[in-house]
C-alpha cells in the first residue's frame, strides 16, 4: 500500500530535527526543472508562480542559492501547510515515522515523487504551473507516466489523499491491476455533499497520522477512521472511493 498526498506551498529549512535518508529518486528531472526556472526573468517567474512581488522575490532568492544535494531537509518536515500541521510528524514515534517512510509518498511539481525522508530544499513550483520543457507544454506532460510507473512498481494499492491537481499525475497512468482508492471528506449543505478545502486538508493530514498510529495496511480498515467528527458513509462510498462525512451519514 502506498498513500499519496499533495505538497504545500509554504516550506522551511529544518536541518536539525531529523537526518535525511536519501536524495529524491527523480533528482535528474528536478535539476532540469531548476535549470529552466533559473533562465527565467523575475516577471516571468512571478507570473508562473501566480504570486505577489514579495513572495516572488523570496523564491527568486531561493533559486539563486538552490543546491539540490546539500543542506537538505526531510520532505516530511519541509512542508508547512495545514495538512502537515494536522499530520504533526515531529511528534510521531519512531515506529510511526517508519510506517510513513514505507507507505507515504509526497507528489511534487519539482521533485516528482518523494519519500518522507528524502532530502529537499524550499522551492515554489505547483504541478499546474505552465512551464514548457522541450516538447512538453507543462509539468503534466513533463512527468508523463513516470510517477504512476514508480508507484505501480512499489505496491498494488494506491490510497489517494492528494488534491485533484496532483492525483491526476498518477491515476491515468496506473496499470488496471493497481487499485486506486480515493478518500473523500465532505459535509452536508442541504441535500448537497460539499468538500471544503481547509477541512479536506485537515482531514487528510489527520488520516495520515491515524494510519501511522494504527499501522494500517488493510484498505478495509481505513473505513474506521473517525477523527474531526468524520464518519465513513457506506451508502455514499464505492470500492474505489471511500466517503467520510462530517457529523455522520
C-alpha positions as CSV (number, residue, x, y, z in Angstrom):
1,X,0.0,0.0,0.0
2,X,1.2,3.5,-0.9
3,X,-0.5,6.7,0.3
4,X,-0.2,9.8,-1.9
5,X,-0.5,13.4,-0.6
6,X,0.0,16.8,-2.1
7,X,2.9,19.1,-1.1
8,X,2.3,22.6,0.4
9,X,3.3,26.0,-0.9
10,X,4.8,27.1,2.3
11,X,8.2,25.5,3.1
12,X,11.0,25.8,5.6
13,X,14.5,24.6,6.3
14,X,14.9,22.1,9.2
15,X,18.5,20.8,9.3
16,X,18.4,19.6,12.9
17,X,15.3,17.6,13.8
18,X,15.9,14.5,11.7
19,X,18.5,13.3,9.3
20,X,17.7,12.8,5.6
21,X,17.7,9.2,4.3
22,X,18.3,9.6,0.6
23,X,18.2,12.0,-2.3
24,X,15.0,12.1,-4.3
25,X,14.7,9.4,-6.9
26,X,13.9,11.9,-9.7
27,X,16.7,14.3,-8.9
28,X,17.8,14.4,-12.6
29,X,14.4,15.7,-13.6
30,X,14.5,18.2,-10.7
31,X,17.8,19.5,-11.9
32,X,16.3,20.0,-15.3
33,X,13.4,21.9,-14.0
34,X,15.6,24.1,-11.7
35,X,17.8,25.0,-14.8
36,X,14.7,26.1,-16.7
37,X,13.5,28.2,-13.8
38,X,16.9,29.9,-13.5
39,X,16.7,31.1,-17.1
40,X,13.5,33.0,-16.5
41,X,13.2,36.7,-15.6
42,X,11.6,37.9,-12.4
43,X,8.4,38.9,-14.1
44,X,8.2,35.5,-15.9
45,X,8.7,33.7,-12.6
46,X,6.1,35.9,-10.8
47,X,3.5,35.0,-13.5
48,X,4.4,31.3,-13.5
49,X,4.1,31.2,-9.7
50,X,1.0,33.4,-9.7
51,X,2.1,35.3,-6.6
52,X,2.8,38.8,-5.4
53,X,6.2,40.6,-5.6
54,X,7.3,39.8,-2.1
55,X,6.7,36.0,-2.5
56,X,8.3,36.1,-5.9
57,X,11.4,37.9,-4.5
58,X,11.8,35.3,-1.7
59,X,11.6,32.4,-4.2
60,X,14.0,34.1,-6.7
61,X,16.5,34.4,-3.9
62,X,16.0,30.8,-3.1
63,X,16.6,29.9,-6.7
64,X,19.9,31.8,-6.8
65,X,21.3,29.8,-3.9
66,X,19.5,26.5,-4.6
67,X,21.5,23.3,-4.1
68,X,19.5,20.1,-4.6
69,X,22.3,18.0,-3.0
70,X,23.4,19.8,0.1
71,X,21.9,21.3,3.3
72,X,18.6,19.4,2.8
73,X,15.5,19.0,5.0
74,X,13.5,15.7,5.2
75,X,10.5,16.2,2.9
76,X,8.0,15.4,5.7
77,X,9.4,18.4,7.7
78,X,9.9,20.8,4.8
79,X,6.3,21.4,4.1
80,X,4.3,23.6,6.4
81,X,0.7,23.6,5.1
82,X,-2.5,22.8,7.0
83,X,-2.3,19.1,6.0
84,X,1.2,18.8,7.5
85,X,0.2,20.7,10.7
86,X,-2.5,18.1,11.3
87,X,-0.2,15.3,10.5
88,X,2.3,16.7,13.1
89,X,5.2,14.4,12.1
90,X,7.6,15.9,14.6
91,X,5.7,14.3,17.5
92,X,5.2,10.9,15.9
93,X,7.1,7.9,17.4
94,X,9.9,6.1,15.7
95,X,7.7,3.2,14.6
96,X,5.1,5.6,13.2
97,X,7.8,7.5,11.2
98,X,9.0,4.2,9.9
99,X,5.4,3.5,8.7
100,X,5.4,6.8,6.8
101,X,8.7,6.2,5.2
102,X,7.5,2.9,3.9
103,X,3.9,3.8,2.9
104,X,3.7,7.6,2.3
105,X,4.6,9.4,-0.9
106,X,4.5,13.1,-1.5
107,X,3.8,14.4,-5.0
108,X,5.8,17.4,-6.1
109,X,6.0,19.7,-9.2
110,X,9.7,19.9,-8.8
111,X,10.7,16.6,-7.4
112,X,8.0,14.3,-8.8
113,X,7.7,11.7,-6.1
114,X,9.2,12.0,-2.6
115,X,9.6,9.6,0.3
116,X,9.2,11.3,3.7
117,X,12.9,11.3,4.5
118,X,14.2,12.3,1.0
119,X,16.2,15.5,1.3
120,X,14.7,18.6,-0.3
121,X,15.2,22.3,-0.3
122,X,12.5,25.0,-0.3
123,X,11.1,25.8,-3.8
124,X,8.0,27.1,-5.5
125,X,6.6,25.1,-8.4
126,X,3.0,23.9,-8.4
127,X,2.0,21.0,-10.6
128,X,-0.4,23.2,-12.5
129,X,2.3,25.6,-13.5
130,X,2.6,26.1,-17.3
131,X,6.3,25.6,-17.5
132,X,7.3,24.5,-21.0
133,X,10.1,21.8,-21.1
134,X,11.3,20.9,-24.5
135,X,8.3,19.5,-26.4
136,X,6.2,19.4,-23.2
137,X,3.8,22.3,-22.7
138,X,3.5,21.8,-18.9
139,X,4.5,19.7,-15.9
140,X,1.8,17.1,-16.6
141,X,3.4,16.3,-19.9
142,X,6.9,16.6,-18.4
143,X,6.2,14.0,-15.7
144,X,4.1,11.8,-18.0
145,X,3.7,8.3,-16.7
146,X,6.9,8.4,-14.5
147,X,5.2,8.9,-11.2
148,X,2.4,6.3,-11.8
149,X,5.0,3.8,-13.0
150,X,7.1,4.3,-9.9
151,X,4.1,3.8,-7.6
152,X,2.9,0.7,-9.5
153,X,6.4,-0.8,-9.1
154,X,6.1,-0.4,-5.3
155,X,2.6,-1.6,-4.5
156,X,-0.7,-2.9,-5.8
157,X,-2.8,-0.3,-3.9
158,X,-2.6,3.5,-4.0
159,X,-4.6,5.3,-1.4
160,X,-5.3,8.8,-2.7
161,X,-5.2,11.6,-0.2
162,X,-4.0,14.2,-2.7
163,X,-5.8,17.0,-4.4
164,X,-7.0,16.6,-7.9
165,X,-4.2,18.9,-9.2
166,X,-1.7,16.3,-8.0
167,X,-3.6,13.0,-8.2
168,X,-4.1,13.4,-12.0
169,X,-0.3,13.0,-12.4
170,X,-0.8,9.4,-11.1
171,X,-4.2,8.0,-11.7
172,X,-4.4,8.0,-15.5
173,X,-1.0,6.2,-15.8
174,X,-1.6,3.3,-13.4
175,X,-2.0,-0.2,-14.8
176,X,-5.5,-1.5,-14.5
177,X,-4.3,-4.1,-11.9
178,X,-3.4,-1.3,-9.5
179,X,-6.3,-0.3,-7.2
180,X,-6.6,3.4,-6.8
181,X,-8.6,4.2,-3.7
182,X,-9.6,7.8,-3.1
183,X,-10.8,9.1,0.3
184,X,-13.3,12.0,0.1
185,X,-14.2,14.2,3.0
186,X,-17.4,16.1,2.9
187,X,-20.2,17.8,4.8
188,X,-23.9,18.3,4.0
189,X,-25.2,21.6,2.8
190,X,-28.9,20.9,2.5
191,X,-29.1,17.9,0.1
192,X,-25.6,18.6,-1.3
193,X,-22.4,17.0,-0.2
194,X,-19.6,19.6,-0.3
195,X,-15.9,19.2,0.0
196,X,-14.4,22.3,1.7
197,X,-10.7,23.0,1.0
198,X,-9.5,23.7,4.5
199,X,-11.4,20.9,6.2
200,X,-10.2,18.4,3.5
201,X,-6.6,19.4,4.2
202,X,-7.1,19.0,7.9
203,X,-8.8,15.6,7.4
204,X,-6.1,14.3,5.0
205,X,-3.4,15.2,7.4
206,X,-5.2,13.7,10.4
207,X,-5.9,10.5,8.4
208,X,-2.2,10.1,7.5
209,X,-1.4,10.4,11.2
210,X,-4.1,7.9,12.2
211,X,-2.9,5.4,9.6
212,X,0.6,5.6,11.0
213,X,-0.5,5.4,14.6
214,X,-2.6,2.3,13.9
215,X,-0.2,0.7,11.4
216,X,-3.0,0.3,8.9
217,X,-2.1,-1.9,5.9
218,X,-5.5,-3.4,5.0
219,X,-7.6,-0.9,3.0
220,X,-10.8,-2.1,4.6
221,X,-9.5,-0.8,8.0
222,X,-9.4,2.7,6.6
223,X,-13.2,2.8,7.0
224,X,-12.7,3.0,10.7
225,X,-11.2,6.5,10.6
226,X,-13.4,8.7,12.7
227,X,-11.5,11.9,13.6
228,X,-12.5,15.5,13.3
229,X,-16.1,14.3,13.6
230,X,-15.9,12.4,10.2
231,X,-17.5,9.1,9.8
232,X,-17.4,6.6,7.0
233,X,-20.5,6.7,4.9
234,X,-21.1,3.3,3.3
235,X,-24.2,4.5,1.4
236,X,-22.2,7.1,-0.5
237,X,-19.0,5.0,-0.9
238,X,-17.8,2.7,-3.6
239,X,-15.0,0.1,-3.8
240,X,-12.6,2.8,-5.0
241,X,-14.0,5.9,-3.3
242,X,-14.4,5.9,0.5
243,X,-16.6,8.9,1.5
244,X,-16.3,10.3,5.0
245,X,-19.0,12.8,6.1
246,X,-18.7,15.2,9.0
247,X,-21.4,14.6,11.5
248,X,-22.4,11.2,10.1
249,X,-24.3,10.0,7.1
